[in-house]
């Protein structure tokens, strides 16, 4: 017998109450507080002082903010196509029936569960211009490698490559799940009609994989705007501000410069960018479908 009336709601409150209370205290509360702080001037030592929308006005007129936004968009433009393409190719390869399949899938997913700090430190060593493995390999084939993390022109590409290497396994898992839901009879029928592997990928795999691709793409877009760990460990926003991104600047303004109001305003601008981009992406997909 199901409980009815107030007993039912009491049981629900008993089980859901602790989780809801935790969410209110540690998630909803800080979100609301940050919105309020974005209209104040607070240095963590003195009481917060209401300043209206001056934090937003100052931020929008700050050349550093626009440079940071350009760097974030540059990361997004380089990262998203590469990680989606790499994840799709790996998923297609690992969807085939080959020996040691479980081993290969675990190997490609291993970077995803590895700490970003460890990954960033390893790739920082790999990109070392003097004795790093990357430039050593390039030198072996007659190519003079750049200074990578010490060169403003190459620091962002190095961060992008590191991010793609780590996140390819995550995209691969999403797309692999979608691939396994595509009946093999479609490929067999296409091969009978003379279609090759490329035709199968173009006319069968990608159209039927569209829902998984859209989900992976939306997650990758959100991750691009929130990039922080690899930048903080590998470059700290340098050299010469070439890798300053939004989250890195938010952390710097909040905990290095003690400008909590300014950092909160930047956080809400970041939220607005992510929200508008995600909604626009889904609306565009709906119009095209």
N, C-alpha and C positions, 0 to 999 in steps of 0.2 A: 504493500500500500504506500502510495506517495503522500507525503505530508502536505497539508493544505493550510491556507490562511497564514497567520502570523508565525506558525511553527516552521513553515517552509522558508519564509524569509529569514527567520532566526538562524536556521541551519546554514543557509547561503551566506549570511553575514559572518557566521562563525568560521567558515572555511575561506571565504574570499576577503574578509576584513583585513587580516595581516598583510596580504599582498597589495590590496588597494591602499592601505595606510602607507606602506613602503613606497608605492608609486607616487602618492601625493607628496610625501616628505622629501624623497630623493630625486624625483623627476619633475612633477608638475610644479612643486614649490620653487625649485631653482629656475625653471623656465619663466615663471611669473616674476620672480625677483630680478632676473636679468633684464626683463623688459622694463621694469621700473628703474633699475640702475642706469639704463641707457639714457635717461633724462636727468641724470645727476652727475655731479663731479665728486668722485670718491677716491681717495688715495690709500684706503685700508687703515689709516691711522686716525684721521679726523672724521667727524660725522659727515654723511653724504649731504651735498648741497644741490638743490633743484636748480637746473640750468635750462630746462625746456628742451628744445630740439637743437641746441647749439652743438651737441656732439655729432649729430648727423650732418649739420651744415658744415662744420669744420672738417669732417671726414670727406665729404663730397668735394670739398675745395682743396684737399690735400693731394699733392702730386704723388706721394708715396702710396696712397691708397689705390690710385689708378694704375700705378706701375705694378702693385701687388695683384690687382685684378687681372691685368694683362698676363702676368706670369701664371696665374691660376688657369686662365683660359688656354694659354700655350701648353700647359701640362695636360689639360683635358683633350685638346686637339691631337696631341701626340700619343697620349696614353690609350684613350678609348678605342680608336680603330685597331691599334696593335694588339691590345689584350683580347678584343673580341675575335679578331682574325686568328691569333695564336690559339685561343681557347677552342675555336671551331675546328681548326685543323687537327689539334691534338685529340679532340673528342671524336672526330671522324676516324682517325687512325686507331684509337683505342676501342672503337665500337666494332672493329673487325675481330674475327676469331683467330687470335694468335696465341702462341704458347706464353706462359707466365703473365697472363693478362692482369691478374690481381696485383702482381709485383709492380708492373708499369703504372697502373692507376694509382697505387699508393705512392710511388716515387714522384709522379707529377703533382700529387696533392700535398706532399710533404712540406714544400715551402709555405703553403697557406697557413699551416698550423705552427710554423716557426715564428718566434718572436721577431717583430720588426727591428728591434734594436740589434739583435744578432745578425739578421740579414743585412741591415744597413752597414754595420761594421765590417762584415765580410766583403761587401761590394765596394766599400770605401778603400779597402786594401787592394781589391782587384783592379780598381781604377787608378791606383797610384801611378803617376807618370814615370817614376824612376824604376821601380821594381815590380809593378803590378802585372798580373797575368794577362790582362787585356792588351796592354801595349807590347808585352813580350810576344804574344801571338801575332799581333799586327806587324811587329818588326820582323818576324820570321818569314812573312810573305812580302816583305819589302815596303810596308806601309809605315810611315812615321806617325805614331799615335799622338793625339793631342794631350794637353794637360788635364783634361776632363774636369774634375771637381775644382780645379784652380783656374779654369778658363771660363769667363762669363758666357762665351758662345757655346760651350760644351757641357756646362754643369747641369742645365736642365735636361738635355738629352740623356745624360748619365742617370739622373733621377728617374726619368721615364722608363729607361731600359730596366732598371732595378725593380721598379714597380710592376712592369709587365711580367718579368720573370717570377715574381712572387705571386701574382694574382691570376696567372694563366690557369693554374689548377682549379681555382674556384669557379671560373667561367667554364672550364672543361666539365666539371661535375654537373653544372646546371644543363649544359647542352647535351651531355651524354645521357642524362635522364630523358631529355626530349627525343634524342635519337632512338633510344630503346623502345619508344612508343610508336615508332614508324614501322608498319608491317613490312617484312622483307619481300612479300609478294609484289609490292610496287616496283622494287628494283628488278625482280626477276621478269616481270611483264615488260618493263622498259628495255631490258637487255634483249629480250626476244624481238622487240621492235627495232633493234639496232642501236640503242642508246649506249654510249660509253660511260665511264665513271664520272667524267666531268659533266655530262648531261644529267646524270642522276643527281649529282650535287646541286646543279642549277635549278632543275625543274621538279625535283622531288624533295630532296633534303631541306634546302633553305625555305621553300614555301611552307612545308609541314612543320618546320622547326621555328616558325615565326613567333609563336607565344613565348618559347624559351629564350629566343634571341632578344625579344623586347624586354623581358625581365632582366636578363643579363646586362643589356645595354643600359637600362634605367639604374640598376645597382652600380654599374661602372661610372655613370655620370655623377651619381651622388658621391661615390668614393673620390672622384676627381676633385670635386669642390672641397672635400674634407681632407685632402692630402696634408700630412703633417710630420708623421714619425720619421720617414725617410729623409725629408728635408732637414729636420732638426738635427738628426744624427750625422748625416753626410756633409751638409754644407752650412747649417745654421742660418740659412737665408742668403749666403754669399755664393760666389765672390762678387763683391760690389753690388749686392742686392739682386743678382740675376735669378735667384731661386726663392725670393721672398714670395710667400703665398698667403692666402687669407687667414687660415688657421694659425700659421706660424706667427703672423703679425698680431692676431688676437691674443695669443699666449704672451708675446713679448710686451704688448701694451698693458696687459693685466698684471703680470707677475714680475716683469723687469722694470717697467716704467711706472707701475702703480697707478695706472689710469683705467680704473675699472669701468667707469662710465663710457669712455671711448671704446674699450674692448667690447662692452655689452652692445653698443650700437653697431659695431662691426659684425658681431654675432648675428644680430637680427637682419642685417643686410645680407649676410651669407644665407640665412634661412630663407629670405625672400628670393634670392637667386636660385637656390635649390628647388623651392616650391614652384616658381614660375617655369623653370626649365623642365621639371618633371611633368607638370600639367600640360605644357605646350607640346612636349614630346608625345604624350598619350593622345592629345587632341589631334595632332598631325597624323599619327598612325590611324586613328579612327576615321579621319577624312579620306585617307588613301585606301582604307579597306572598304 
